[in-house]
Each structure stands twice: as C-alpha cells, then as structure tokens.
Amino acid sequence: VQIVESGGGSVQPGGSLRLSCRASGMILSVFNSQTREWYRQTPGSQRELVASMNTDRLTTYAESVKGRFAISKDNTRRAIYLQMNSLRPENTAVYYCHLRPSDYWGQGTQVTVSS
C-alpha cells in the first residue's frame, strides 16, 4: 500500500486549496474500514488533527477550521480529500493524511498561505 498526497501549494489569504490523498494498492474493504484523517504540522510543533471522517461518515474538525475546511472521500478511488477555503496565514503547515487503524501516513504536502 502506498499513500500519495497532492494538492498543496502557495495561496494568498482568503484563497482555497484542495488536498488529495490516494491509498494505492489498498483493497476496498480495508479502505472502507478506516477512519480517514488529516493532520498538519509546523516546525517545532507536534502534528495536530485537523479533520477526520469515521466509517459512518461522521466528521469532526479542529475548532480553528470549522466552517472553512471539509473532509470527503471517494471509495472507488480510495481517495480522501480536504477542501480548504478562506485560508489564513496560520494554516501554513505540512499536511498529512492518515488512515486508522492501519496507521498509514502520507508523505506530507506543504501548504503556504501568504500575501
């Protein structure tokens, strides 16, 4: 199984980005059994849980991103997405997708919000 992320980049404050994460080689039944999560990390800090979606499609968000970020999935593509709107400079970080309980991590994708 390989977890590949894409979609990061640089954007001005107020802009949007959509992160993607694909679990290549994971069989569908295993993918469906995972809680899908997005974390972020800045230098010198621990990884912070940003958003999650469990197997019942219940979503949770960090308080600071509620109403601006949205997690979604596409089972047929074994994909997880994080739509990020109204981005702020403090959202600058490396973002990682994670599948639990299998404990697969993506390689991380840099998001930079700056004018």
C-alpha contacts under 8 A as a table, 3 or more apart, distances in Angstrom:
res1	aa1	res2	aa2	distance
1	V	23	A	6.53
1	V	24	S	5.65
1	V	25	G	4.73
1	V	26	M	5.56
2	Q	22	R	7.90
2	Q	23	A	5.74
2	Q	24	S	5.08
2	Q	25	G	6.56
2	Q	26	M	7.97
3	I	21	C	6.64
3	I	22	R	5.61
3	I	23	A	4.64
3	I	24	S	6.17
3	I	104	Y	7.05
3	I	105	W	6.48
3	I	106	G	4.89
3	I	107	Q	7.35
4	V	21	C	5.51
4	V	22	R	5.36
4	V	23	A	6.73
4	V	24	S	7.52
4	V	106	G	5.66
4	V	107	Q	6.70
5	E	19	L	7.18
5	E	20	S	5.50
5	E	21	C	4.30
5	E	22	R	6.55
5	E	96	Y	7.73
5	E	97	C	7.45
5	E	106	G	6.01
5	E	107	Q	6.71
5	E	108	G	6.55
5	E	109	T	6.48
6	S	19	L	5.86
6	S	20	S	5.23
6	S	21	C	6.50
6	S	109	T	6.44
7	G	17	L	6.93
7	G	18	R	5.78
7	G	19	L	4.45
7	G	20	S	5.98
7	G	109	T	7.31
8	G	17	L	6.98
8	G	18	R	7.45
8	G	19	L	6.13
8	G	109	T	5.30
8	G	110	Q	5.29
8	G	111	V	5.02
9	G	17	L	7.83
9	G	109	T	7.91
9	G	110	Q	6.12
9	G	111	V	5.06
9	G	112	T	6.14
10	S	111	V	6.03
10	S	112	T	4.62
10	S	113	V	5.85
10	S	114	S	7.31
11	V	15	G	5.92
11	V	16	S	7.23
11	V	17	L	7.75
11	V	111	V	7.95
11	V	112	T	6.32
11	V	113	V	5.04
11	V	114	S	6.38
11	V	115	S	7.79
12	Q	15	G	5.56
12	Q	87	L	7.66
12	Q	113	V	5.40
12	Q	114	S	5.05
12	Q	115	S	5.03
13	P	86	S	6.92
13	P	87	L	5.36
13	P	88	R	5.02
13	P	89	P	6.37
13	P	113	V	5.80
13	P	114	S	6.04
13	P	115	S	6.41
14	G	85	N	7.02
14	G	86	S	4.10
14	G	87	L	4.87
14	G	88	R	6.40
15	G	85	N	6.18
15	G	86	S	5.45
15	G	87	L	5.46
16	S	83	Q	7.48
16	S	84	M	5.40
16	S	85	N	4.39
16	S	86	S	6.19
16	S	87	L	6.16
17	L	83	Q	6.18
17	L	84	M	5.26
17	L	85	N	6.74
18	R	81	Y	6.78
18	R	82	L	5.58
18	R	83	Q	4.43
18	R	84	M	5.96
19	L	81	Y	5.46
19	L	82	L	4.98
19	L	83	Q	6.42
19	L	84	M	7.92
20	S	79	A	6.83
20	S	80	I	5.82
20	S	81	Y	4.58
20	S	82	L	6.62
21	C	79	A	5.42
21	C	80	I	5.08
21	C	81	Y	6.29
21	C	97	C	6.49
21	C	106	G	7.29
22	R	77	R	7.09
22	R	78	R	5.59
22	R	79	A	4.36
22	R	80	I	6.48
23	A	26	M	5.78
23	A	31	F	7.84
23	A	78	R	5.40
23	A	79	A	6.37
24	S	78	R	7.11
26	M	30	V	6.65
26	M	31	F	6.37
26	M	78	R	7.39
27	I	30	V	5.54
27	I	31	F	6.36
28	L	31	F	5.02
28	L	32	N	6.04
28	L	75	N	7.05
28	L	76	T	7.61
28	L	78	R	7.10
29	S	32	N	5.13
29	S	33	S	6.35
30	V	33	S	5.13
30	V	34	Q	6.71
31	F	34	Q	5.46
31	F	75	N	7.39
31	F	78	R	6.55
32	N	55	T	6.59
32	N	75	N	7.11
33	S	55	T	6.07
34	Q	54	N	6.97
34	Q	55	T	6.31
34	Q	99	L	5.77
34	Q	100	R	5.30
34	Q	101	P	6.29
34	Q	102	S	7.21
35	T	52	S	6.96
35	T	53	M	5.74
35	T	54	N	4.27
35	T	55	T	5.81
35	T	99	L	5.79
35	T	100	R	5.08
35	T	101	P	7.13
36	R	52	S	5.53
36	R	53	M	5.21
36	R	54	N	6.31
36	R	80	I	7.13
36	R	97	C	7.41
36	R	98	H	6.10
36	R	99	L	4.97
36	R	100	R	6.60
37	E	49	L	7.30
37	E	50	V	7.57
37	E	51	A	5.71
37	E	52	S	4.22
37	E	53	M	6.46
37	E	97	C	5.64
37	E	98	H	5.03
37	E	99	L	6.24
37	E	100	R	7.76
38	W	49	L	6.21
38	W	50	V	5.55
38	W	51	A	5.26
38	W	52	S	6.33
38	W	82	L	7.51
38	W	95	Y	6.82
38	W	96	Y	5.62
38	W	97	C	4.48
38	W	98	H	6.14
39	Y	47	R	6.07
39	Y	48	E	5.27
39	Y	49	L	4.39
39	Y	50	V	5.15
39	Y	51	A	7.11
39	Y	95	Y	5.63
39	Y	96	Y	5.07
39	Y	97	C	6.22
39	Y	98	H	7.45
40	R	47	R	5.43
40	R	48	E	5.34
40	R	49	L	6.65
40	R	50	V	6.70
40	R	93	A	5.86
40	R	94	V	5.39
40	R	95	Y	4.21
40	R	96	Y	5.90
41	Q	45	S	6.30
41	Q	46	Q	6.14
41	Q	47	R	4.54
41	Q	48	E	6.25
41	Q	93	A	5.40
41	Q	94	V	5.32
41	Q	95	Y	6.54
42	T	45	S	5.51
42	T	46	Q	7.52
42	T	47	R	7.63
42	T	92	T	7.51
42	T	93	A	4.95
42	T	94	V	6.49
49	L	52	S	7.73
49	L	61	Y	7.92
49	L	62	A	6.80
50	V	61	Y	5.67
50	V	62	A	5.04
50	V	65	V	7.35
51	A	59	T	7.12
51	A	60	T	5.60
51	A	61	Y	4.40
51	A	62	A	6.35
51	A	70	A	7.66
51	A	71	I	6.48
52	S	58	L	8.00
52	S	59	T	5.47
52	S	60	T	5.34
52	S	61	Y	6.63
52	S	71	I	6.90
53	M	56	D	7.74
53	M	57	R	5.38
53	M	58	L	5.37
53	M	59	T	4.40
53	M	60	T	6.67
53	M	71	I	6.99
53	M	72	S	7.57
54	N	57	R	5.18
54	N	58	L	5.43
54	N	59	T	6.69
55	T	58	L	7.32
59	T	71	I	7.41
61	Y	65	V	6.55
61	Y	66	K	5.82
61	Y	69	F	7.97
62	A	65	V	5.65
62	A	66	K	6.45
63	E	66	K	5.45
65	V	68	R	5.43
65	V	69	F	5.65
66	K	69	F	6.23
67	G	70	A	7.74
68	R	84	M	6.10
68	R	85	N	5.10
68	R	86	S	6.17
68	R	87	L	7.82
69	F	82	L	6.72
69	F	83	Q	5.47
69	F	84	M	4.48
69	F	85	N	6.04
70	A	82	L	5.63
70	A	83	Q	5.09
70	A	84	M	6.67
71	I	80	I	7.27
71	I	81	Y	5.60
71	I	82	L	4.60
71	I	83	Q	6.42
72	S	80	I	5.83
72	S	81	Y	5.16
72	S	82	L	6.56
73	K	78	R	7.62
73	K	79	A	5.56
73	K	80	I	4.33
73	K	81	Y	5.90
74	D	77	R	5.51
74	D	78	R	5.97
74	D	79	A	5.10
74	D	80	I	6.42
75	N	78	R	4.72
75	N	79	A	6.33
76	T	79	A	7.71
80	I	97	C	7.94
84	M	87	L	6.58
87	L	91	N	6.48
87	L	113	V	6.74
88	R	91	N	5.40
88	R	92	T	7.57
88	R	113	V	6.05
88	R	114	S	7.86
89	P	92	T	5.67
89	P	112	T	7.33
89	P	113	V	4.65
89	P	114	S	5.69
90	E	113	V	7.54
91	N	111	V	7.55
91	N	112	T	7.47
91	N	113	V	6.71
92	T	110	Q	7.74
92	T	111	V	5.34
92	T	112	T	4.58
92	T	113	V	5.45
93	A	110	Q	6.03
93	A	111	V	5.50
93	A	112	T	6.66
94	V	108	G	5.80
94	V	109	T	5.32
94	V	110	Q	4.34
94	V	111	V	5.99
95	Y	108	G	5.28
95	Y	109	T	5.28
95	Y	110	Q	6.28
95	Y	111	V	7.06
96	Y	105	W	6.78
96	Y	106	G	5.52
96	Y	107	Q	6.70
96	Y	108	G	4.52
96	Y	109	T	6.63
97	C	105	W	5.84
97	C	106	G	5.23
97	C	108	G	7.33
98	H	103	D	6.56
98	H	104	Y	5.59
98	H	105	W	4.60
98	H	106	G	6.44
99	L	102	S	5.93
99	L	103	D	5.40
99	L	104	Y	5.26
99	L	105	W	6.75
100	R	103	D	5.00
100	R	104	Y	7.18
